[in-house]
Amino acid sequence: MLGWELPPHNSGGLGVACLQLCKALAHKGVDIEFVLPYTAEHNVDFMKITPAHPQDVREVLKAGIAYDSFAYINDDGSTEWIDMFGQSKIYEHAVEQIAVMGEYDVIHAHDWLTCRAALRAKEITGLPLIVHIHSVEADRAGREFGGNPIVREIEEQALLLADRVIAVSQHTKNAITREYGIPADKIDVVHNSFDPSELIEVSGENDYQYLSMLRQNGYKVISNIGRMTIQKGLTHLLRAFQLVVAQEPKTMLLVAGSGDQYYELVGLSAELGIAKNVVFAGFQRGKRYRDTFTVADLFVLPSVSEPFGISPLEAIGYGTPVLISKQSGVSETLNNVLKVDFWDTKDMANKMLAVVQNDSLGSELSINAEREYQRFTWGDAAERFMQFYEQHTRELTV
């Protein structure tokens, strides 16, 4: 299995999805070697984790997010920065050596950064290749811009040459057929999930003490967590929040995360006159990450195009009602949440106000969503993947 990140060294939901899927597969007896582009401690005992980088590299340091550059610390102490395309090429050469030396039945690759390596491994081993798409370049770029043409070419080649394509939602499957013309019958939808047992119990005072104090004084808090990119629809959230503050001044917005839109969003909040009501908390892990959900009266996912979206499931697990865009994969799996078109800021504001002004609505949403949430399991997804593995390895031997 070829992937770009795993917790606790992940930048988002991709790494979480990979880890939990692998755990479920391992419990069903699948022997996994997960190949990463960097060396790190993951404290995982259910699969083998192998770093793929040149032997004369002492250490590989991520720049912070998955789609960014890496710093290579060489044995002689020198440092070399490699962009994402160079890193993908280095990863490809390292994976080639691993594929030659190992004994495998199937190659399972996650997203475009691993696709060159996956195609090379398929070429030299003849093994079936499953390409697991968590997002396409057009989605990450905001669709209307199309995205990076080099990334698009890599994605298209992998999708054309894969034996099977797996999309994390119908939304993503539609994007694959729309952007690349891949036949729909070559693509299966396997929704991401979330294991409730993975949630860490909340304890102690909430780390956002300022917001907790405001809540004690009658304020309401709306939260969002994720990458600050055009894909995530945060400008629409801020414009909708301006309408909320106009009616309910004692409402705060907590935005946790980092990304290339950070300064644009800070500036927009000032331009809209809501800067005093918006808290930008930066990238969070651990307790502060979990407290982002628990301090809120409502969690909002306003994405322009969200292939799936695990954070709403986490919010529900921590007892927080959820508002999600209809343009998200997770909206296909949840019923007891509020849904809105990302571009409809008036509707988004009205639904935020409905929860802010009506405690019983938020409570009812939370209770019903948690009941629905309890049925989520990675076991079903793992079972589907085992069927794909068996089907394609069987075809290989016929």
C-alpha positions as CSV (number, residue, x, y, z in Angstrom):
1,M,0.0,0.0,0.0
2,L,1.4,3.4,-1.1
3,G,0.4,6.5,0.9
4,W,1.7,9.9,1.7
5,E,1.0,10.3,5.4
6,L,-0.2,8.6,8.5
7,P,-1.1,10.0,12.0
8,P,0.4,11.5,14.0
9,H,2.4,13.0,11.2
10,N,-0.6,13.8,9.0
11,S,-1.9,17.1,7.7
12,G,-5.5,16.1,7.3
13,G,-8.2,13.4,6.9
14,L,-6.3,11.4,4.3
15,G,-3.8,10.0,6.8
16,V,-6.6,9.2,9.3
17,A,-8.6,7.3,6.6
18,C,-5.5,5.3,5.6
19,L,-4.7,4.3,9.1
20,Q,-8.2,3.3,10.1
21,L,-8.8,1.4,6.9
22,C,-5.5,-0.5,7.3
23,K,-6.3,-1.4,10.9
24,A,-9.7,-2.8,9.8
25,L,-8.0,-4.8,6.9
26,A,-5.3,-6.1,9.3
27,H,-8.0,-7.4,11.6
28,K,-9.4,-9.4,8.7
29,G,-6.0,-11.0,8.1
30,V,-4.5,-8.8,5.4
31,D,-0.7,-8.4,5.5
32,I,0.1,-4.8,4.7
33,E,3.4,-3.1,4.0
34,F,2.6,0.7,4.0
35,V,5.2,2.7,2.2
36,L,5.7,6.4,3.2
37,P,8.0,9.0,1.7
38,Y,9.5,9.8,5.1
39,T,10.8,8.2,8.3
40,A,8.8,8.6,11.6
41,E,7.6,6.8,14.6
42,H,3.9,5.8,14.3
43,N,3.5,3.2,17.1
44,V,1.6,0.9,14.8
45,D,1.8,-2.9,15.4
46,F,-0.8,-4.2,12.8
47,M,1.2,-3.5,9.7
48,K,4.7,-2.9,8.5
49,I,5.6,0.7,7.7
50,T,8.5,1.3,5.3
51,P,10.1,4.7,4.5
52,A,10.9,5.2,0.8
53,H,13.7,7.6,0.3
54,P,17.4,7.5,-0.9
55,Q,19.8,5.6,1.3
56,D,22.1,8.6,1.7
57,V,19.3,10.6,3.3
58,R,19.5,10.7,7.1
59,E,16.1,12.3,7.7
60,V,13.1,13.7,5.7
61,L,11.3,16.6,7.2
62,K,7.8,17.6,6.0
63,A,7.1,21.3,5.4
64,G,3.8,21.0,7.2
65,I,1.1,19.9,4.8
66,A,0.8,16.9,2.5
67,Y,1.0,18.9,-0.8
68,D,4.1,20.8,0.0
69,S,7.9,20.4,-0.2
70,F,10.2,18.2,1.9
71,A,13.6,18.9,3.4
72,Y,16.1,16.1,2.9
73,I,18.9,16.0,5.6
74,N,21.8,14.1,3.9
75,D,24.4,12.0,5.7
76,D,26.9,14.7,5.2
77,G,24.7,17.1,7.1
78,S,23.6,19.2,4.1
79,T,20.0,20.1,3.6
80,E,18.2,20.0,0.2
81,W,14.6,21.2,-0.3
82,I,12.6,19.1,-2.8
83,D,9.3,20.2,-4.3
84,M,6.3,17.9,-4.5
85,F,7.1,16.7,-8.0
86,G,10.7,16.0,-7.2
87,Q,9.6,14.2,-4.0
88,S,7.1,12.1,-6.0
89,K,9.9,11.1,-8.4
90,I,12.2,10.2,-5.6
91,Y,9.4,8.2,-4.0
92,E,8.9,6.4,-7.3
93,H,12.5,5.2,-7.5
94,A,12.5,4.0,-3.9
95,V,9.2,2.1,-4.3
96,E,10.6,0.4,-7.4
97,Q,13.4,-1.1,-5.2
98,I,10.9,-2.2,-2.6
99,A,8.6,-3.8,-5.1
100,V,11.4,-5.8,-6.7
101,M,12.5,-7.2,-3.3
102,G,9.2,-8.0,-1.8
103,E,6.5,-10.6,-2.4
104,Y,3.0,-9.0,-2.8
105,D,-0.4,-9.9,-4.3
106,V,-1.8,-6.4,-5.0
107,I,-0.8,-2.8,-5.1
108,H,-3.1,-0.3,-3.4
109,A,-2.3,3.4,-4.0
110,H,-3.8,6.5,-2.3
111,D,-4.1,9.7,-4.4
112,W,-1.9,11.3,-7.0
113,L,1.3,11.7,-5.1
114,T,1.7,7.9,-5.0
115,C,0.5,7.3,-8.6
116,R,3.8,7.4,-10.4
117,A,5.3,5.0,-8.0
118,A,2.2,2.7,-8.2
119,L,2.4,2.6,-12.0
120,R,6.1,1.8,-11.9
121,A,5.5,-1.0,-9.3
122,K,2.7,-2.4,-11.5
123,E,5.0,-2.3,-14.6
124,I,7.8,-4.2,-13.0
125,T,5.7,-6.7,-11.0
126,G,2.7,-7.2,-13.2
127,L,0.5,-7.0,-10.1
128,P,-3.1,-5.7,-10.1
129,L,-3.3,-2.0,-9.2
130,I,-6.1,-0.4,-7.2
131,V,-6.1,3.4,-7.2
132,H,-8.0,4.8,-4.2
133,I,-9.0,8.4,-4.9
134,H,-9.7,10.6,-1.9
135,S,-9.9,13.8,-4.0
136,V,-9.1,14.9,-7.6
137,E,-7.0,17.9,-8.6
138,A,-10.0,19.9,-9.9
139,D,-11.7,19.6,-6.5
140,R,-8.6,20.7,-4.7
141,A,-8.2,23.7,-7.0
142,G,-11.8,24.8,-6.7
143,R,-13.0,23.1,-10.0
144,E,-13.3,26.2,-12.1
145,F,-9.5,26.6,-12.2
146,G,-8.9,23.0,-13.2
147,G,-5.8,22.7,-11.1
148,N,-2.1,21.9,-11.9
149,P,-1.9,20.3,-15.4
150,I,1.0,18.1,-14.4
151,V,-1.0,16.7,-11.5
152,R,-4.0,16.2,-13.8
153,E,-1.8,14.2,-16.2
154,I,-0.5,12.0,-13.4
155,E,-4.0,11.4,-12.1
156,E,-5.4,10.6,-15.6
157,Q,-2.6,8.1,-16.4
158,A,-3.1,6.3,-13.1
159,L,-6.9,6.2,-13.5
160,L,-6.6,4.9,-17.1
161,L,-4.0,2.2,-16.2
162,A,-5.5,1.0,-12.9
163,D,-7.2,-2.3,-12.7
164,R,-9.8,-0.8,-10.4
165,V,-10.6,2.7,-9.2
166,I,-12.1,3.3,-5.8
167,A,-13.8,6.7,-5.0
168,V,-14.5,7.7,-1.4
169,S,-18.0,9.0,-2.4
170,Q,-20.4,9.3,-5.3
171,H,-19.4,12.9,-5.4
172,T,-15.8,11.9,-6.1
173,K,-16.8,9.2,-8.6
174,N,-18.8,11.9,-10.5
175,A,-15.7,14.1,-10.5
176,I,-13.5,11.3,-11.9
177,T,-15.9,10.6,-14.8
178,R,-16.4,14.4,-15.4
179,E,-12.7,15.3,-15.4
180,Y,-11.1,12.3,-17.0
181,G,-13.8,10.4,-18.8
182,I,-13.2,7.1,-16.9
183,P,-16.0,4.7,-17.5
184,A,-18.4,4.6,-14.5
185,D,-18.3,0.8,-14.4
186,K,-14.6,0.9,-13.6
187,I,-15.2,2.9,-10.5
188,D,-16.6,1.6,-7.2
189,V,-17.7,3.9,-4.3
190,V,-16.5,2.9,-0.9
191,H,-17.4,5.6,1.6
192,N,-14.9,6.6,4.3
193,S,-16.0,5.9,7.8
194,F,-14.9,6.7,11.4
195,D,-14.5,4.3,14.3
196,P,-16.2,5.7,17.4
197,S,-13.7,3.7,19.5
198,E,-10.9,5.9,18.1
199,L,-12.2,9.0,19.8
200,I,-10.2,10.1,22.8
201,E,-12.3,11.0,25.8
202,V,-12.4,14.7,26.6
203,S,-11.1,15.6,30.0
204,G,-10.2,18.7,31.9
205,E,-11.0,22.3,31.1
206,N,-11.4,23.2,27.4
207,D,-8.2,24.7,26.1
208,Y,-10.1,27.5,24.4
209,Q,-10.7,29.2,27.8
210,Y,-11.6,32.6,26.3
211,L,-14.4,31.0,24.3
212,S,-15.5,28.9,27.2
213,M,-15.7,32.1,29.3
214,L,-17.8,33.8,26.6
215,R,-20.2,30.9,26.5
216,Q,-20.7,31.2,30.2
217,N,-21.8,34.8,29.5
218,G,-24.4,33.9,26.9
219,Y,-22.3,33.7,23.7
220,K,-22.6,30.9,21.2
221,V,-19.7,29.4,19.3
222,I,-19.5,28.0,15.8
223,S,-16.4,26.1,14.7
224,N,-14.6,24.8,11.7
225,I,-11.4,22.9,11.3
226,G,-9.4,22.1,8.2
227,R,-7.0,23.3,5.6
228,M,-7.4,26.9,4.6
229,T,-7.7,26.5,0.8
230,I,-10.2,27.5,-1.8
231,Q,-11.6,24.0,-1.7
232,K,-12.9,24.4,1.8
233,G,-15.3,27.3,1.2
234,L,-14.2,29.4,4.1
235,T,-14.8,32.7,2.3
236,H,-18.5,31.6,2.0
237,L,-18.5,30.7,5.7
238,L,-17.2,34.2,6.7
239,R,-19.8,35.9,4.5
240,A,-22.6,33.8,6.0
241,F,-21.2,34.5,9.5
242,Q,-21.4,38.2,8.9
243,L,-25.2,37.8,8.5
244,V,-25.3,35.8,11.7
245,V,-23.4,38.4,13.7
246,A,-25.8,41.1,12.3
247,Q,-28.7,39.4,14.1
248,E,-26.8,37.7,17.0
249,P,-23.8,39.8,17.9
250,K,-23.0,37.4,20.8
251,T,-21.8,34.7,18.4
252,M,-18.2,33.6,17.9
253,L,-16.5,31.7,15.0
254,L,-13.5,29.5,15.8
255,V,-11.5,28.6,12.7
256,A,-8.7,26.1,13.3
257,G,-6.2,25.1,10.6
258,S,-3.6,26.5,8.3
259,G,-3.1,26.9,4.5
260,D,-2.5,29.4,1.7
261,Q,-5.7,31.3,2.4
262,Y,-4.8,32.3,5.9
263,Y,-4.0,35.9,5.3
264,E,-6.8,36.3,2.8
265,L,-9.3,35.0,5.4
266,V,-7.9,37.2,8.2
267,G,-8.2,40.2,5.9
268,L,-11.7,39.3,4.8
269,S,-12.9,39.0,8.4
270,A,-11.7,42.6,9.0
271,E,-13.2,43.8,5.7
272,L,-16.6,42.3,6.7
273,G,-16.4,44.0,10.1
274,I,-16.5,40.7,12.1
275,A,-12.8,40.4,13.1
276,K,-13.7,40.7,16.8
277,N,-16.0,37.7,16.5
278,V,-13.6,35.4,14.6
279,V,-10.8,33.5,16.3
280,F,-8.1,32.0,14.0
281,A,-6.5,29.3,16.1
282,G,-3.9,27.9,13.6
283,F,-3.1,24.2,13.0
284,Q,-4.1,22.0,15.9
285,R,-3.4,18.5,17.2
286,G,-4.2,16.6,20.3
287,K,-6.4,18.1,23.0
288,R,-6.7,21.5,21.2
289,Y,-7.9,19.7,18.1
290,R,-10.6,17.8,20.0
291,D,-11.6,20.9,22.0
292,T,-12.3,22.6,18.7
293,F,-15.4,20.4,18.5
294,T,-16.4,20.4,22.2
295,V,-16.3,24.1,22.6
296,A,-18.8,24.6,19.8
297,D,-22.5,24.8,19.7
298,L,-22.3,24.0,16.0
299,F,-19.7,22.6,13.7
300,V,-19.7,23.8,10.0
301,L,-18.2,22.2,7.0
302,P,-18.8,24.7,4.1
303,S,-16.6,23.0,1.4
304,V,-17.0,23.9,-2.2
305,S,-16.1,20.3,-3.1
306,E,-15.4,17.8,-0.3
307,P,-14.6,14.3,-1.5
308,F,-15.7,12.9,1.8
309,G,-15.0,14.9,5.0
310,I,-14.3,13.0,8.3
311,S,-14.4,16.0,10.6
312,P,-18.2,16.1,10.8
313,L,-18.2,12.5,12.0
314,E,-15.6,13.6,14.7
315,A,-17.8,16.5,15.7
316,I,-20.9,14.2,16.1
317,G,-18.8,11.8,18.1
318,Y,-18.0,14.7,20.5
319,G,-21.7,15.6,20.8
320,T,-21.7,18.7,18.5
321,P,-24.4,19.2,15.9
322,V,-23.3,19.7,12.3
323,L,-24.0,21.8,9.3
324,I,-22.4,20.5,6.0
325,S,-22.4,21.5,2.4
326,K,-24.4,19.3,0.0
327,Q,-21.2,19.3,-2.1
328,S,-19.5,16.9,0.3
329,G,-19.2,13.1,0.2
330,V,-20.2,12.8,3.9
331,S,-23.6,14.3,3.1
332,E,-24.3,11.1,1.3
333,T,-24.0,9.1,4.5
334,L,-25.6,11.4,7.1
335,N,-29.3,12.4,7.6
336,N,-29.5,14.0,11.0
337,V,-27.5,17.1,10.1
338,L,-28.2,20.4,8.5
339,K,-27.3,20.6,4.8
340,V,-26.7,23.6,2.5
341,D,-25.3,24.5,-0.9
342,F,-21.9,26.0,-0.2
343,W,-22.6,29.1,-2.3
344,D,-25.9,29.9,-0.6
345,T,-24.7,32.2,2.2
346,K,-28.1,33.3,3.2
347,D,-29.3,29.8,3.7
348,M,-26.1,28.9,5.5
349,A,-26.6,31.9,7.8
350,N,-30.3,31.0,8.4
351,K,-29.3,27.5,9.5
352,M,-26.5,28.7,11.7
353,L,-29.0,31.1,13.3
354,A,-31.5,28.4,13.8
355,V,-29.1,26.5,16.0
356,V,-27.7,29.6,17.7
357,Q,-31.2,30.8,18.6
358,N,-32.7,27.4,19.5
359,D,-30.9,25.1,22.0
360,S,-33.4,22.4,21.6
361,L,-32.7,22.1,17.8
362,G,-29.0,21.7,18.4
363,S,-29.7,19.1,21.1
364,E,-32.1,17.1,18.9
365,L,-29.6,17.1,16.0
366,S,-26.8,16.0,18.2
367,I,-28.8,13.1,19.8
368,N,-30.1,11.8,16.5
369,A,-26.8,12.2,14.7
370,E,-25.0,10.2,17.4
371,R,-27.5,7.3,17.0
372,E,-26.9,7.3,13.3
373,Y,-23.1,7.7,13.8
374,Q,-22.9,4.5,15.9
375,R,-23.5,2.4,12.8
376,F,-20.3,3.6,11.1
377,T,-17.5,1.1,10.9
378,W,-14.4,0.6,8.8
379,G,-15.1,-3.1,8.9
380,D,-17.6,-2.9,6.0
381,A,-15.2,-0.9,3.9
382,A,-12.4,-3.4,4.6
383,E,-14.7,-6.2,3.5
384,R,-15.3,-4.5,0.2
385,F,-11.6,-4.0,-0.4
386,M,-10.9,-7.6,0.4
387,Q,-13.4,-8.6,-2.3
388,F,-11.5,-6.3,-4.8
389,Y,-8.2,-7.8,-3.8
390,E,-9.4,-11.3,-4.2
391,Q,-11.2,-10.6,-7.5
392,H,-8.1,-9.0,-9.2
393,T,-5.6,-11.5,-7.9
394,R,-7.9,-14.3,-9.1
395,E,-8.1,-12.7,-12.5
396,L,-4.3,-12.5,-12.6
397,T,-3.9,-16.3,-12.0
398,V,-6.6,-17.3,-14.5
